[in-house]
Amino acid sequence: MCRLLGVVTRRAEPLGQSLAGEIPEFLELSREHADGWGTAAWTGDGMAVTRDVDAAHGSPRFAEALAATSDAALLHVRLASPGSPVLARNTHPFTAPGIAFAHNGFFEPGDALDPEIPPELLAAAAGDTDSERYFLLLRALLREHSPAVAISLAASRIRECASAFASLNCLLLTEDALFAYSEEDPESEVSRRRGPDFFRLRYHFTGDRAAIGSSGMPSAGPDWTPLPHRRVLEIRRGDLAATIHPEHPLPSAAEVPRGTPLGAASTAG
């Protein structure tokens, strides 16, 4: 399990400035979620990605990452699932040209999605986490769908394929927008042990900034709005226009039989 934080600002500024109210709490959370951290931020030179297997609160590189001048970014601190190695290749965010992805939660078995992922994407996996498989499935779906629809479809496929999951919360950063998705299984062992707020994502808008983050940050108080489960929040770069997209149903088995790699049609074409 992990913690997520994302921000979009009307004008580019250092992340340490745009997230000044959230960073102290985020670093405090990294004392528990101490199995690495990562950031992805759009800068004048493209997307800057930084990862470290050390805890964020003790990593000098974290302060360096916050110096990046950006108008859109996501941040992640990791609490590795049992049995998942603390290695750079398992550290979020996972990236591909023009996109970055971070997940909070887990599903099992970790290879449940492997039959659903086009072989060439599965072969490109750097690590062995369920979260990276989530990202690879999402990449396949992005070949044919908008980001909001692709995220919803990926979550639906996980619910169908996995034997259990705790949370499918995620952030996706593209060239156009920051997307956030919220979903948990309230009957999972983690939700029952940590309480109903543990996997909650909340967002907050001001005139010049939009932010979204996991529970555990005291600054996410009453003026922060919970993101409804199974909804995708889209925050556009530039004008901060926001849309909450409804759940998108998974195609029927007749249209896409289980075990058919999603995005395969685009690959073949």
C-alpha positions in Angstrom: 0.0 0.0 0.0 1.2 3.5 -0.8 0.2 7.2 -0.7 -0.5 9.4 -3.7 -0.3 13.1 -4.3 -1.0 15.0 -7.5 -1.1 18.7 -8.4 -2.0 20.8 -11.4 -1.3 24.6 -11.4 -2.2 27.4 -13.7 1.4 28.5 -14.0 4.6 26.4 -13.6 6.3 26.8 -10.3 8.5 24.6 -8.1 6.7 21.6 -6.7 7.9 22.5 -3.2 6.0 25.8 -3.6 2.8 24.4 -5.2 2.6 21.6 -2.6 3.9 23.6 0.4 0.9 22.7 2.5 0.9 19.0 1.7 4.6 18.0 1.6 5.3 18.0 5.4 2.4 15.6 5.9 3.4 13.5 2.9 6.9 13.2 4.2 5.5 12.1 7.6 3.5 9.4 5.8 6.7 8.2 4.3 7.9 7.0 7.8 5.4 4.2 7.4 5.4 4.1 3.6 9.1 3.8 3.6 9.9 1.5 0.7 10.8 4.1 -1.9 9.3 7.1 -3.6 8.9 8.6 -7.0 7.8 11.7 -8.8 6.8 12.6 -12.4 6.5 16.2 -13.4 6.0 18.1 -16.6 8.8 20.6 -17.0 10.0 22.9 -19.8 12.2 19.9 -21.0 9.4 17.3 -21.0 8.5 14.8 -18.2 11.1 14.6 -15.4 10.9 11.4 -13.5 12.8 10.7 -10.2 12.7 7.5 -8.2 14.5 6.2 -5.1 14.3 3.1 -2.9 15.0 5.0 0.3 12.3 6.5 2.4 11.3 10.0 1.2 11.7 11.6 4.5 15.4 10.7 4.6 16.3 11.1 0.9 18.2 14.1 -0.2 17.0 13.4 -3.7 13.4 14.1 -2.7 14.2 17.8 -2.0 15.9 17.9 -5.4 12.8 16.6 -7.0 10.7 19.2 -5.3 12.8 21.9 -6.9 11.5 21.0 -10.4 9.4 23.8 -11.9 6.2 22.2 -13.2 2.5 22.8 -13.8 1.5 19.1 -13.4 3.0 16.3 -11.3 2.3 13.2 -9.4 4.1 11.9 -6.3 4.2 8.5 -4.7 5.5 6.9 -1.5 5.6 3.1 -1.3 4.7 0.6 1.3 5.6 -2.7 -0.5 3.2 -5.5 -0.4 4.4 -8.6 1.5 6.9 -10.5 -0.7 7.4 -7.6 -3.2 11.1 -6.7 -3.3 12.1 -3.1 -2.6 13.9 -2.5 -5.9 14.2 0.4 -8.2 12.3 -1.5 -10.9 9.3 -1.9 -8.6 9.2 1.8 -7.6 6.4 4.0 -8.9 5.7 5.9 -11.0 5.8 3.6 -14.0 6.3 5.5 -17.3 6.0 5.3 -21.0 6.4 8.1 -23.6 4.1 10.9 -22.5 2.5 9.2 -19.5 3.3 8.3 -15.9 1.2 6.1 -13.5 1.2 5.4 -9.8 -1.1 3.0 -7.8 -2.1 2.7 -4.2 -3.3 -0.8 -3.2 -2.9 -4.3 -4.5 -4.7 -7.2 -6.2 -3.9 -10.8 -6.2 -2.6 -13.0 -7.7 0.0 -10.5 -9.0 0.0 -12.1 -12.4 -3.8 -12.2 -12.8 -3.7 -9.7 -15.7 -0.9 -11.4 -17.6 -3.3 -13.1 -20.1 -5.1 -9.7 -20.7 -1.9 -7.8 -21.6 -0.5 -7.8 -25.2 2.6 -10.0 -25.2 4.9 -7.2 -26.4 3.9 -5.0 -23.5 4.1 -7.9 -20.9 7.7 -8.6 -22.2 8.6 -5.0 -21.5 7.7 -5.2 -17.8 10.7 -4.0 -15.7 9.6 -5.4 -12.4 7.2 -8.0 -10.9 4.5 -6.0 -9.2 0.8 -6.1 -9.7 0.9 -2.3 -10.0 3.1 -2.5 -13.1 0.6 -5.0 -14.6 -2.2 -2.5 -13.9 -0.2 0.1 -15.9 0.6 -2.3 -18.8 -3.1 -3.1 -19.1 -3.9 0.6 -19.1 -1.3 1.2 -21.8 -3.0 -1.4 -23.9 -6.4 0.2 -23.4 -5.1 3.6 -24.2 -4.5 2.4 -27.8 -8.3 2.5 -28.3 -9.8 4.6 -25.5 -9.5 8.0 -23.9 -7.6 8.0 -20.6 -10.8 8.2 -18.4 -12.4 5.3 -20.2 -9.2 3.3 -20.2 -8.8 3.6 -16.4 -12.4 2.6 -15.8 -12.0 -0.4 -18.1 -8.7 -1.5 -16.5 -10.3 -1.4 -13.0 -13.3 -3.5 -14.3 -10.9 -6.0 -15.8 -9.0 -6.3 -12.5 -12.3 -6.9 -10.6 -13.1 -9.7 -13.1 -9.7 -11.4 -13.1 -8.3 -11.0 -9.6 -9.3 -13.3 -6.7 -9.1 -10.3 -4.3 -8.0 -6.7 -4.2 -7.7 -4.0 -1.6 -7.6 -0.8 -3.6 -7.3 0.3 -7.3 -6.7 3.9 -6.5 -4.3 5.5 -9.1 -3.0 8.6 -10.7 -2.3 8.9 -14.4 -0.4 11.9 -15.7 -0.6 12.6 -19.5 0.5 15.5 -21.6 -3.0 16.9 -21.4 -4.2 16.2 -17.9 -3.9 14.5 -14.5 -6.4 11.7 -13.9 -7.3 10.1 -10.6 -9.4 7.0 -9.9 -10.8 5.8 -6.6 -11.9 2.3 -5.7 -11.5 0.0 -2.7 -12.9 -3.3 -1.5 -14.3 -2.4 2.0 -14.3 -6.1 2.9 -10.6 -6.5 2.2 -8.4 -7.3 5.2 -6.6 -3.9 4.8 -9.8 -1.8 4.8 -11.2 -3.7 7.8 -7.9 -3.2 9.7 -7.2 0.4 8.7 -10.7 1.7 8.6 -13.0 3.1 5.9 -10.9 6.3 5.3 -7.6 4.6 4.6 -8.0 4.4 0.8 -10.0 7.6 0.3 -8.8 10.1 -2.3 -9.8 13.7 -1.9 -9.3 16.7 -4.1 -9.2 20.5 -3.6 -9.4 23.4 -6.0 -8.4 27.0 -5.6 -8.2 29.6 -8.4 -4.7 28.7 -9.4 -4.2 25.1 -8.2 -5.9 21.7 -8.1 -4.6 18.9 -5.9 -5.6 15.4 -5.0 -4.2 13.1 -2.3 -4.6 10.1 -0.2 -5.9 10.1 3.3 -3.4 10.8 6.1 -2.6 14.4 5.2 -4.1 16.7 7.9 -4.2 19.5 5.3 -6.9 17.5 3.5 -9.6 18.8 5.8 -13.2 19.7 5.3 -12.6 21.8 2.2 -11.2 18.7 0.4 -13.9 16.7 -1.4 -13.9 12.9 -1.5 -13.7 11.4 -5.0 -16.6 8.9 -5.3 -15.6 5.3 -5.8 -15.4 4.1 -9.4 -15.2 7.6 -10.8 -12.4 9.2 -12.7 -11.4 12.8 -12.0 -9.8 14.6 -14.9 -7.9 17.9 -14.3 -6.8 19.6 -17.5 -3.5 21.3 -17.7 -3.6 25.0 -18.5 -7.1 25.9 -17.4 -7.6 23.4 -14.6 -11.0 22.4 -16.1 -12.3 19.5 -14.1 -14.6 16.6 -15.1 -15.7 13.6 -13.0 -16.3 10.8 -15.5 -18.8 8.0 -14.8 -17.9 4.4 -14.6 -17.5 2.8 -18.0 -18.8 -0.7 -18.4 -16.6 -3.5 -19.5 -17.4 -4.9 -22.9 -19.4 -8.1 -22.8 -17.7 -11.5 -23.0 -19.1 -11.8 -26.6 -17.3 -8.6 -27.6 -14.0 -9.3 -25.8 -13.7 -12.8 -24.4 -11.7 -13.2 -21.2 -8.1 -14.0 -22.0 -8.1 -11.8 -25.2 -5.3 -9.3 -24.7 -6.9 -5.9 -24.6 -5.6 -3.6 -27.3 -4.7 -6.6 -29.4 -6.8 -5.3 -32.3 -4.8 -2.1 -32.5 -1.6 -4.1 -32.2 -2.6 -6.3 -35.2 -3.6 -3.3 -37.2 
